[in-house]
Amino acid sequence: AFFVYVQRFKKIPQIKFVCTAIFIFLFCTFVFRQTNPGWGVTNFIFGFPRVIAEFFGGALIYATGIHKKRFSTPFVLFIGTVTFCGFLTRNSQIALICSLILVPLTVIVLSTITVNATAKPVCSFLGDISYPLYIIHFPIYRLVHELVDFRTISSAWQTLLILIICSILAIALMRADSVIRNKLNIFFLRS
């Protein structure tokens, strides 16, 4: 949908669009009293406002160029630590603040870090694999959970098993995504 949008309008959505998406996301959050509306089969439709708000919020961060600024190392570490600690709590208000303020701020701050030549391939690989991992981790967890009796396996082994399966699939999807994206670029550049 994003690809089609950019092809048609030739620009990243404006701040009004992103603010509207965030408002709808907040509305769903307060109505359903969940920080993560749309997480399950019975309410997945309400995940669309959350995903649209967060995805286009990230696109807007990129479009504004704010990621090209530089922040001090102590500030970067502070924001990253506060965000991480926020996710360790079970408080829904703190989780909402993390989702709406701290996570975007963390993305902005961490995107300003300059990576040296030695770390660049590692960071590039981690960036490329992050999206397929994000997409498949929960479906794979549910599938493995159905196939394996987790009562007989410790939580550390469960995590390791799911991590291995997800990593292998994410690498395969990462390569497939690259091929498909290149073909789509060629197709749409011709038209």
C-alpha positions as a Markdown table, in Angstrom:
| # | Residue | x | y | z |
|---|---|---|---|---|
| 1 | Ala | 0.0 | 0.0 | 0.0 |
| 2 | Phe | 2.9 | 2.4 | 0.8 |
| 3 | Phe | 4.6 | 1.6 | -2.5 |
| 4 | Val | 1.4 | 2.3 | -4.4 |
| 5 | Tyr | 0.8 | 5.5 | -2.4 |
| 6 | Val | 4.3 | 6.9 | -3.1 |
| 7 | Gln | 4.0 | 5.9 | -6.8 |
| 8 | Arg | 0.8 | 7.8 | -7.1 |
| 9 | Phe | 1.4 | 10.9 | -5.0 |
| 10 | Lys | 5.2 | 11.1 | -5.3 |
| 11 | Lys | 5.6 | 12.2 | -1.7 |
| 12 | Ile | 5.6 | 11.0 | 1.9 |
| 13 | Pro | 2.2 | 11.6 | 3.7 |
| 14 | Gln | 1.9 | 15.0 | 5.2 |
| 15 | Ile | 1.8 | 15.6 | 8.9 |
| 16 | Lys | -2.1 | 16.0 | 8.8 |
| 17 | Phe | -2.4 | 12.4 | 7.6 |
| 18 | Val | 0.0 | 11.1 | 10.3 |
| 19 | Cys | -1.8 | 13.1 | 13.1 |
| 20 | Thr | -5.2 | 11.7 | 11.9 |
| 21 | Ala | -3.8 | 8.2 | 12.0 |
| 22 | Ile | -2.4 | 8.7 | 15.5 |
| 23 | Phe | -5.7 | 10.2 | 16.6 |
| 24 | Ile | -7.6 | 7.1 | 15.3 |
| 25 | Phe | -5.0 | 4.8 | 17.0 |
| 26 | Leu | -5.4 | 6.7 | 20.3 |
| 27 | Phe | -9.2 | 6.4 | 20.0 |
| 28 | Cys | -8.9 | 2.6 | 19.5 |
| 29 | Thr | -6.5 | 2.4 | 22.4 |
| 30 | Phe | -8.8 | 4.2 | 24.8 |
| 31 | Val | -12.0 | 2.5 | 23.6 |
| 32 | Phe | -10.6 | -1.0 | 23.9 |
| 33 | Arg | -8.3 | -0.1 | 26.9 |
| 34 | Gln | -5.3 | -1.7 | 25.2 |
| 35 | Thr | -2.0 | -0.2 | 24.2 |
| 36 | Asn | -1.8 | -2.7 | 21.4 |
| 37 | Pro | -5.2 | -2.8 | 19.8 |
| 38 | Gly | -5.5 | -5.4 | 17.0 |
| 39 | Trp | -3.2 | -8.0 | 18.5 |
| 40 | Gly | -5.5 | -11.0 | 18.1 |
| 41 | Val | -7.8 | -12.9 | 15.7 |
| 42 | Thr | -11.0 | -11.4 | 17.2 |
| 43 | Asn | -9.8 | -7.8 | 17.1 |
| 44 | Phe | -7.2 | -7.7 | 14.3 |
| 45 | Ile | -9.1 | -5.1 | 12.3 |
| 46 | Phe | -8.2 | -2.5 | 15.1 |
| 47 | Gly | -4.5 | -3.2 | 14.5 |
| 48 | Phe | -4.7 | -1.2 | 11.2 |
| 49 | Pro | -4.9 | 2.2 | 12.8 |
| 50 | Arg | -1.9 | 1.3 | 15.1 |
| 51 | Val | 0.2 | 0.0 | 12.2 |
| 52 | Ile | -0.7 | 2.9 | 9.9 |
| 53 | Ala | 0.1 | 5.5 | 12.6 |
| 54 | Glu | 3.4 | 3.9 | 13.5 |
| 55 | Phe | 4.5 | 3.1 | 10.0 |
| 56 | Phe | 3.7 | 6.5 | 8.5 |
| 57 | Gly | 5.0 | 8.2 | 11.6 |
| 58 | Gly | 8.4 | 6.6 | 10.8 |
| 59 | Ala | 8.1 | 7.6 | 7.2 |
| 60 | Leu | 7.4 | 11.2 | 8.4 |
| 61 | Ile | 10.5 | 11.1 | 10.6 |
| 62 | Tyr | 12.5 | 10.1 | 7.6 |
| 63 | Ala | 10.9 | 12.7 | 5.3 |
| 64 | Thr | 11.6 | 15.6 | 7.7 |
| 65 | Gly | 15.3 | 14.8 | 7.7 |
| 66 | Ile | 15.5 | 15.0 | 11.5 |
| 67 | His | 17.5 | 11.7 | 11.4 |
| 68 | Lys | 20.4 | 13.7 | 10.0 |
| 69 | Lys | 20.9 | 15.7 | 13.2 |
| 70 | Arg | 23.6 | 14.7 | 15.8 |
| 71 | Phe | 22.9 | 14.1 | 19.5 |
| 72 | Ser | 25.4 | 13.6 | 22.3 |
| 73 | Thr | 26.3 | 10.1 | 23.3 |
| 74 | Pro | 25.0 | 10.5 | 26.9 |
| 75 | Phe | 21.6 | 11.7 | 25.5 |
| 76 | Val | 21.4 | 8.7 | 23.1 |
| 77 | Leu | 22.2 | 6.3 | 25.9 |
| 78 | Phe | 19.7 | 8.0 | 28.2 |
| 79 | Ile | 16.8 | 7.9 | 25.7 |
| 80 | Gly | 17.6 | 4.2 | 24.8 |
| 81 | Thr | 17.7 | 3.2 | 28.5 |
| 82 | Val | 14.5 | 5.0 | 29.5 |
| 83 | Thr | 12.6 | 3.4 | 26.5 |
| 84 | Phe | 14.0 | -0.1 | 27.4 |
| 85 | Cys | 13.0 | 0.3 | 31.0 |
| 86 | Gly | 9.6 | 1.5 | 30.0 |
| 87 | Phe | 8.9 | -1.8 | 28.3 |
| 88 | Leu | 9.8 | -3.7 | 31.4 |
| 89 | Thr | 6.8 | -2.4 | 33.3 |
| 90 | Arg | 3.3 | -3.7 | 33.0 |
| 91 | Asn | 1.8 | -0.2 | 33.5 |
| 92 | Ser | -0.4 | 0.5 | 30.4 |
| 93 | Gln | 0.0 | 4.3 | 30.7 |
| 94 | Ile | 3.8 | 4.0 | 30.6 |
| 95 | Ala | 3.5 | 1.6 | 27.6 |
| 96 | Leu | 1.4 | 4.1 | 25.8 |
| 97 | Ile | 3.9 | 6.9 | 26.4 |
| 98 | Cys | 6.6 | 4.5 | 25.2 |
| 99 | Ser | 4.7 | 3.8 | 22.0 |
| 100 | Leu | 3.8 | 7.4 | 21.2 |
| 101 | Ile | 6.8 | 9.4 | 22.4 |
| 102 | Leu | 9.8 | 7.4 | 23.5 |
| 103 | Val | 9.9 | 4.9 | 20.7 |
| 104 | Pro | 9.8 | 7.6 | 17.9 |
| 105 | Leu | 12.3 | 9.6 | 19.9 |
| 106 | Thr | 14.6 | 6.5 | 20.2 |
| 107 | Val | 14.3 | 5.9 | 16.5 |
| 108 | Ile | 15.3 | 9.5 | 15.7 |
| 109 | Val | 18.1 | 9.6 | 18.2 |
| 110 | Leu | 19.6 | 6.2 | 17.3 |
| 111 | Ser | 19.3 | 6.9 | 13.5 |
| 112 | Thr | 21.8 | 9.8 | 14.0 |
| 113 | Ile | 24.6 | 7.5 | 15.2 |
| 114 | Thr | 27.5 | 7.3 | 12.8 |
| 115 | Val | 28.6 | 3.7 | 12.2 |
| 116 | Asn | 32.3 | 3.0 | 11.3 |
| 117 | Ala | 33.3 | 0.9 | 8.3 |
| 118 | Thr | 33.9 | -2.3 | 10.4 |
| 119 | Ala | 30.4 | -2.3 | 11.9 |
| 120 | Lys | 28.5 | -1.2 | 8.8 |
| 121 | Pro | 28.0 | -4.7 | 7.3 |
| 122 | Val | 26.7 | -6.0 | 10.6 |
| 123 | Cys | 24.4 | -3.0 | 11.1 |
| 124 | Ser | 23.2 | -3.3 | 7.5 |
| 125 | Phe | 22.4 | -7.0 | 8.0 |
| 126 | Leu | 20.5 | -6.3 | 11.2 |
| 127 | Gly | 18.5 | -3.6 | 9.6 |
| 128 | Asp | 17.6 | -5.8 | 6.6 |
| 129 | Ile | 16.6 | -8.7 | 8.8 |
| 130 | Ser | 14.6 | -6.7 | 11.3 |
| 131 | Tyr | 11.5 | -6.3 | 9.2 |
| 132 | Pro | 11.1 | -10.0 | 8.2 |
| 133 | Leu | 11.7 | -11.0 | 11.8 |
| 134 | Tyr | 9.1 | -8.5 | 13.0 |
| 135 | Ile | 6.6 | -9.9 | 10.5 |
| 136 | Ile | 7.1 | -13.6 | 11.1 |
| 137 | His | 8.0 | -13.9 | 14.8 |
| 138 | Phe | 4.5 | -14.1 | 16.2 |
| 139 | Pro | 3.0 | -16.5 | 13.5 |
| 140 | Ile | 6.0 | -18.7 | 14.0 |
| 141 | Tyr | 5.6 | -18.6 | 17.8 |
| 142 | Arg | 2.0 | -19.6 | 17.4 |
| 143 | Leu | 2.8 | -22.4 | 14.9 |
| 144 | Val | 5.6 | -23.9 | 17.0 |
| 145 | His | 3.5 | -23.5 | 20.1 |
| 146 | Glu | 0.8 | -25.7 | 18.4 |
| 147 | Leu | 3.3 | -28.3 | 17.2 |
| 148 | Val | 5.6 | -28.6 | 20.3 |
| 149 | Asp | 4.5 | -29.4 | 23.8 |
| 150 | Phe | 6.1 | -26.5 | 25.6 |
| 151 | Arg | 5.4 | -28.0 | 29.0 |
| 152 | Thr | 8.3 | -30.3 | 28.5 |
| 153 | Ile | 10.8 | -27.6 | 27.4 |
| 154 | Ser | 12.2 | -24.8 | 29.5 |
| 155 | Ser | 11.5 | -21.2 | 28.5 |
| 156 | Ala | 15.1 | -20.7 | 27.5 |
| 157 | Trp | 14.9 | -23.6 | 25.0 |
| 158 | Gln | 11.6 | -22.4 | 23.7 |
| 159 | Thr | 13.1 | -19.0 | 23.0 |
| 160 | Leu | 16.2 | -20.5 | 21.3 |
| 161 | Leu | 14.0 | -22.8 | 19.2 |
| 162 | Ile | 11.8 | -20.0 | 18.0 |
| 163 | Leu | 14.8 | -17.7 | 17.5 |
| 164 | Ile | 16.5 | -20.2 | 15.2 |
| 165 | Ile | 13.4 | -20.9 | 13.1 |
| 166 | Cys | 12.6 | -17.2 | 12.8 |
| 167 | Ser | 16.1 | -16.3 | 11.9 |
| 168 | Ile | 16.4 | -18.9 | 9.1 |
| 169 | Leu | 13.0 | -17.9 | 7.7 |
| 170 | Ala | 13.8 | -14.2 | 8.0 |
| 171 | Ile | 17.1 | -14.6 | 6.0 |
| 172 | Ala | 15.2 | -16.4 | 3.3 |
| 173 | Leu | 12.4 | -13.7 | 3.3 |
| 174 | Met | 15.0 | -11.0 | 3.3 |
| 175 | Arg | 16.6 | -12.3 | 0.1 |
| 176 | Ala | 13.2 | -12.9 | -1.5 |
| 177 | Asp | 12.1 | -9.3 | -0.6 |
| 178 | Ser | 15.2 | -7.9 | -2.2 |
| 179 | Val | 14.5 | -9.7 | -5.5 |
| 180 | Ile | 10.8 | -8.8 | -5.5 |
| 181 | Arg | 11.5 | -5.1 | -4.7 |
| 182 | Asn | 14.0 | -4.9 | -7.5 |
| 183 | Lys | 11.5 | -6.3 | -10.0 |
| 184 | Leu | 8.7 | -4.0 | -8.7 |
| 185 | Asn | 11.1 | -1.0 | -9.1 |
| 186 | Ile | 11.9 | -2.0 | -12.7 |
| 187 | Phe | 8.2 | -2.6 | -13.5 |
| 188 | Phe | 7.1 | 0.7 | -12.1 |
| 189 | Leu | 10.0 | 2.7 | -13.6 |
| 190 | Arg | 9.0 | 1.5 | -17.0 |
| 191 | Ser | 5.3 | 2.5 | -16.6 |
